[in-house]
């Protein structure tokens, strides 16, 4: 059995960052990253964008080449952790091996939710979460003529635009009354939906999939909750994800729609941390613990945990931010808003360069910027410093946002 060190469960962007940051922090012990994907750690965001249109190849989205891991003494294992023996500080792998750890980091991520409706098992109905998903989808996109996208979230909208660029007919089904219902304001969502419709995407709102039509062993259409059938020879599902918390739950760690952690990202076992999409953590902007699905959150939490393991403990308190590229439009979000938050527009919506500032009780909670990178960067500083900015100031483009920031 190898000497005990840090074992990271999950080879995604968060898992990679834990390992890389441990070395940056000067940690000298063994570092092992265990992931069940057949490749080196890579960036996930391009999978629903440039990877599908051929603008990005696997080698280009890998986070580091193989030599990096050798140079940094980071062991990458393509295996699956089957169980955690907390009393012995060991994990058992699907291959039968048992590995000891001083500290275990769960970076297990999340997996796509799939419809529980008749016909959901047939060929041609796919999620886009992993590189294998994208590699499976890519040749089918080239052969298909009509794509149905179930879900108008970030993944669904990004795939829809990519498919239009390839030359497919695209129809998006969404159970809510608009796109990105839980993610952004109506002002930002309506602009993005109009842009997609101008590109050729068709939307059906207040509609969900109730079943799938099969022909010759493959999907041929989507049956909807309003009694219609939409012809499609390929379906992409983007209806959210669920955290991979079963390993933690089986080890009797605290779990509630994610692995519960404290402000330092430690689980109920001080030898085990959890980060990224699988972790639910306390945040100053929420009355209850939150679970975020973003690259920034996974990477920053990875750095936080690595620093603590190396002896430099600090509570996690980063301002969350996120981005989504949809054709020519880039959406950038800083902070976390709630449905009832006031929305104030700054900039020129007609010109496609504006931001939506969200307020709750006169306090800035989030900013959604479309093709306005300067607003996004300034808003991250405003939120990080808890700067006082009024809705009137936010809307007034004569006021420079940078002038409103305070030292922090």
Secondary structure by P-SEA (a helix, b strand, c coil): cccccbbbccccaaaaaaaaaaaaaccccbbbbbbccccccccccccccccccccccccccccccaaaaaaacbbbbcccccccccccccccccccbbbbbcbbbccbbbbbbbbcccccccccccccccaaaaaaaaaaaaaccbbbbccccaaaaaaaaaaaaaccbbbbbbcccccccccccaaaaaaaaaaaaaabbbbbccccccbbbbccccccccccccbbbbbbcbbbbcccccccaaaaaaacccccccccccccccccccccccccccbbbbbcccccbbbbbcaaaaaaaaaaaaaaaaccccccccccccccccccbbbbbccccccccbbbbccccccccbbbbbbcccccccccccccaaaaaaaaaaaaaccccccccccccccccccccccc
